[in-house]
Amino acid sequence: MNDYILLIYNDAVDAAAADDGEKWNQYLSSLRLSGCFDGGSAIGHGLKVRKGHPEQPSSPDLTGFIRVRADSLAKAQAFLVGNPAYEAGGTVEVRELPRDQ
């Protein structure tokens, strides 16, 4: 199995549905039951830093991440079903986490 990360953006059409705690509890419970859930978290404010440049506030666009295991990108994408942000019209980016050779 491969490791994937679902990057959750703050652009849902229905912000109330995207932030619904009960929907998140149901979704995370279903991920746990799949046996392919490896954690996740909301992402708070921070800083963007680059050597030799002034610090900048972090982008408010990303609000969380979820880590899953799947056989393929398509199977990882299937974990979007029920994701409150995705179901509310928001963007969720699915990325493979490559293993070191």
TORLUM-235824 format. One line per 5 residues: number of its first residue (from 1); their letters; for each residue x, y, z of N, C-alpha, C. Coordinates in Angstrom, 1 decimal, always signed. Layout:
NUM> A> X Y Z X Y Z X Y Z; ...
***
This chain:
1> MNDYI> +0.8 -1.2 +0.0 +0.0 +0.0 +0.0 +0.9 +1.2 +0.0; +0.4 +2.3 -0.6 +1.0 +3.6 -0.6 +0.4 +4.5 +0.4; +1.2 +5.5 +0.8 +0.7 +6.5 +1.7 +0.3 +7.8 +0.9; -0.8 +8.3 +1.4 -1.4 +9.5 +0.7 -1.8 +10.6 +1.8; -1.8 +11.8 +1.4 -2.2 +12.9 +2.2 -3.3 +13.6 +1.5
6> LLIYN> -4.4 +13.9 +2.2 -5.5 +14.7 +1.7 -5.4 +16.1 +2.3; -5.1 +17.1 +1.5 -4.9 +18.4 +1.9 -6.3 +19.2 +1.8; -6.8 +19.7 +2.9 -8.1 +20.3 +2.9 -8.0 +21.8 +2.8; -8.7 +22.4 +1.9 -8.6 +23.8 +1.6 -9.8 +24.5 +2.3; -9.7 +25.8 +2.5 -10.7 +26.6 +3.1 -11.5 +27.3 +2.0
11> DAVDA> -12.2 +26.6 +1.1 -12.9 +27.2 +0.1 -14.3 +26.6 -0.2; -14.8 +25.9 +0.8 -16.1 +25.2 +0.6 -17.2 +26.2 +0.3; -18.1 +25.9 -0.6 -19.2 +26.7 -0.9 -20.2 +26.8 +0.3; -20.3 +25.8 +1.0 -21.2 +25.8 +2.2 -20.3 +25.6 +3.4; -19.8 +26.7 +4.0 -18.8 +26.7 +5.1 -19.4 +26.1 +6.3
16> AAADD> -20.7 +26.3 +6.6 -21.3 +25.7 +7.8 -21.2 +24.1 +7.7; -21.6 +23.6 +6.5 -21.5 +22.1 +6.4 -20.1 +21.6 +6.4; -19.2 +22.4 +5.9 -17.7 +22.0 +5.9 -17.2 +21.9 +7.3; -17.7 +22.7 +8.2 -17.3 +22.8 +9.6 -18.1 +22.0 +10.6; -19.1 +21.3 +10.1 -20.0 +20.6 +11.0 -19.3 +19.5 +11.8
21> GEKWN> -19.2 +19.6 +13.1 -18.5 +18.7 +13.9 -19.0 +17.3 +13.9; -20.3 +17.1 +13.8 -20.9 +15.8 +13.8 -20.6 +15.1 +12.5; -20.6 +15.8 +11.4 -20.3 +15.2 +10.1 -18.8 +14.8 +10.1; -17.9 +15.6 +10.7 -16.5 +15.2 +10.8 -16.4 +14.0 +11.7; -17.1 +13.9 +12.8 -17.0 +12.7 +13.6 -17.4 +11.4 +12.9
26> QYLSS> -18.5 +11.5 +12.1 -19.0 +10.4 +11.3 -17.9 +10.0 +10.2; -17.4 +11.0 +9.6 -16.4 +10.8 +8.5 -15.2 +10.1 +9.1; -14.6 +10.7 +10.1 -13.4 +10.1 +10.7 -13.7 +8.7 +11.3; -14.8 +8.4 +11.8 -15.2 +7.1 +12.3 -15.2 +6.1 +11.1; -15.7 +6.5 +9.9 -15.7 +5.6 +8.8 -14.3 +5.4 +8.3
31> LRLSG> -13.4 +6.4 +8.4 -12.0 +6.2 +8.0 -11.3 +5.2 +8.9; -11.6 +5.4 +10.2 -11.0 +4.5 +11.2 -11.4 +3.0 +10.9; -12.7 +2.8 +10.6 -13.2 +1.5 +10.3 -12.6 +0.9 +9.1; -12.1 +1.7 +8.1 -11.5 +1.2 +6.9 -10.2 +0.6 +7.2; -9.5 +0.9 +8.3 -8.2 +0.4 +8.6 -7.1 +1.0 +7.8
36> CFDGG> -7.4 +2.1 +7.1 -6.4 +2.7 +6.2 -6.2 +4.2 +6.7; -6.7 +4.5 +7.8 -6.5 +5.9 +8.3 -5.3 +6.0 +9.2; -4.4 +7.0 +8.9 -3.2 +7.1 +9.7 -3.1 +8.5 +10.4; -4.3 +9.1 +10.6 -4.3 +10.4 +11.4 -4.5 +11.6 +10.5; -4.5 +12.7 +11.2 -4.8 +14.0 +10.5 -5.0 +15.0 +11.6
41> SAIGH> -5.2 +16.3 +11.1 -5.4 +17.4 +12.0 -5.8 +18.6 +11.3; -6.4 +19.5 +12.0 -6.6 +20.8 +11.5 -5.3 +21.5 +11.5; -5.1 +22.5 +10.7 -3.9 +23.3 +10.6 -4.2 +24.7 +11.0; -3.4 +25.2 +12.0 -3.6 +26.5 +12.5 -2.7 +27.5 +11.8; -2.7 +28.7 +12.3 -1.9 +29.8 +11.7 -0.4 +29.6 +12.0
46> GLKVR> +0.4 +30.1 +11.1 +1.9 +29.9 +11.3 +2.6 +31.0 +10.5; +3.8 +30.6 +10.1 +4.7 +31.5 +9.3 +5.3 +30.8 +8.1; +5.4 +31.6 +7.1 +6.2 +31.2 +5.9 +7.6 +31.8 +6.1; +8.6 +31.0 +6.1 +10.0 +31.5 +6.2 +10.9 +31.0 +5.1; +11.7 +31.9 +4.7 +12.7 +31.7 +3.6 +14.0 +32.4 +4.0
51> KGHPE> +15.0 +31.6 +4.0 +16.3 +32.2 +4.4 +16.6 +33.5 +3.6; +17.0 +34.5 +4.3 +17.3 +35.8 +3.6 +16.1 +36.7 +3.3; +14.9 +36.2 +3.6 +13.7 +37.0 +3.3 +12.9 +37.2 +4.6; +12.1 +38.3 +4.7 +11.3 +38.5 +5.9 +10.2 +37.4 +6.0; +9.9 +37.1 +7.3 +8.8 +36.1 +7.5 +7.5 +36.7 +7.0
56> QPSSP> +6.6 +35.8 +6.6 +5.3 +36.2 +6.2 +4.3 +35.3 +6.9; +3.1 +35.8 +7.0 +2.0 +34.9 +7.6 +1.8 +33.7 +6.7; +1.4 +32.6 +7.3 +1.1 +31.4 +6.5 -0.2 +31.7 +5.7; -0.4 +30.9 +4.7 -1.6 +31.1 +3.9 -2.8 +30.5 +4.7; -4.0 +31.2 +4.6 -5.2 +30.6 +5.3 -5.9 +29.6 +4.4
61> DLTGF> -5.3 +29.3 +3.2 -6.0 +28.4 +2.3 -6.1 +27.0 +2.8; -5.0 +26.5 +3.4 -5.0 +25.1 +3.9 -5.5 +25.1 +5.3; -6.5 +24.2 +5.6 -7.0 +24.2 +7.0 -6.8 +22.9 +7.7; -6.4 +21.8 +6.9 -6.2 +20.5 +7.6 -5.6 +19.5 +6.6; -5.3 +18.3 +7.2 -4.9 +17.2 +6.4 -5.3 +15.9 +7.0
66> IRVRA> -5.4 +14.9 +6.2 -5.7 +13.5 +6.6 -4.7 +12.6 +5.9; -4.2 +11.6 +6.6 -3.3 +10.7 +6.0 -4.0 +9.3 +5.9; -3.9 +8.7 +4.7 -4.5 +7.4 +4.5 -3.5 +6.5 +3.8; -3.8 +5.2 +3.7 -3.1 +4.3 +2.9 -4.0 +3.7 +1.9; -3.5 +3.5 +0.7 -4.4 +3.0 -0.4 -3.4 +2.3 -1.4
71> DSLAK> -4.0 +1.5 -2.3 -3.3 +0.8 -3.3 -2.9 +1.7 -4.5; -3.7 +2.8 -4.7 -3.5 +3.7 -5.8 -4.1 +5.0 -5.5; -3.8 +6.0 -6.4 -4.3 +7.3 -6.3 -5.8 +7.3 -6.4; -6.3 +6.5 -7.3 -7.8 +6.4 -7.4 -8.5 +5.9 -6.2; -7.8 +4.9 -5.5 -8.4 +4.4 -4.3 -8.3 +5.4 -3.1
76> AQAFL> -7.2 +6.1 -3.1 -7.1 +7.2 -2.1 -8.2 +8.3 -2.3; -8.4 +8.6 -3.6 -9.5 +9.5 -3.9 -10.8 +9.1 -3.4; -11.1 +7.8 -3.4 -12.3 +7.3 -2.9 -12.6 +7.7 -1.4; -11.6 +8.0 -0.7 -11.7 +8.5 +0.7 -12.3 +9.9 +0.8; -12.5 +10.5 -0.3 -13.2 +11.8 -0.3 -14.7 +11.7 +0.0
81> VGNPA> -15.3 +10.6 -0.3 -16.7 +10.4 -0.1 -17.0 +10.6 +1.4; -17.9 +11.5 +1.7 -18.2 +11.8 +3.1 -17.4 +12.8 +3.8; -16.3 +13.2 +3.1 -15.5 +14.3 +3.7 -16.3 +15.6 +3.7; -16.5 +16.2 +4.9 -17.4 +17.3 +5.0 -17.0 +18.5 +4.1; -15.7 +18.8 +4.0 -15.2 +19.9 +3.2 -15.5 +19.6 +1.7
86> YEAGG> -15.2 +18.4 +1.3 -15.4 +18.0 -0.1 -16.9 +18.0 -0.4; -17.7 +17.4 +0.4 -19.1 +17.3 +0.2 -19.8 +18.7 +0.2; -19.1 +19.7 +0.8 -19.7 +21.0 +0.9 -19.2 +21.9 -0.3; -18.5 +21.2 -1.3 -18.0 +22.0 -2.4 -16.6 +22.5 -2.3; -15.9 +22.1 -1.3 -14.5 +22.5 -1.1 -13.5 +21.7 -1.8
91> TVEVR> -12.3 +22.2 -1.9 -11.2 +21.5 -2.6 -10.5 +20.6 -1.6; -10.2 +19.4 -2.0 -9.3 +18.5 -1.2 -8.3 +18.0 -2.2; -7.0 +18.3 -2.0 -6.0 +17.8 -2.8 -5.4 +16.5 -2.3; -5.3 +15.5 -3.2 -4.9 +14.1 -2.9 -3.5 +14.0 -3.4; -2.5 +13.7 -2.5 -1.1 +13.6 -2.9 -0.5 +12.3 -2.4
96> ELPRD> +0.3 +11.7 -3.2 +1.1 +10.5 -2.7 +2.2 +11.0 -1.9; +2.5 +10.3 -0.8 +3.7 +10.5 +0.0 +4.8 +9.5 -0.4; +5.7 +9.8 -1.3 +6.6 +8.8 -1.8 +7.5 +8.3 -0.7; +7.9 +7.1 -0.8 +8.9 +6.5 +0.1 +10.3 +6.7 -0.4; +11.2 +6.9 +0.6 +12.6 +7.1 +0.2 +13.1 +5.8 -0.4
101> Q> +14.0 +6.0 -1.4 +14.5 +4.8 -2.0 +15.6 +4.2 -1.2
***
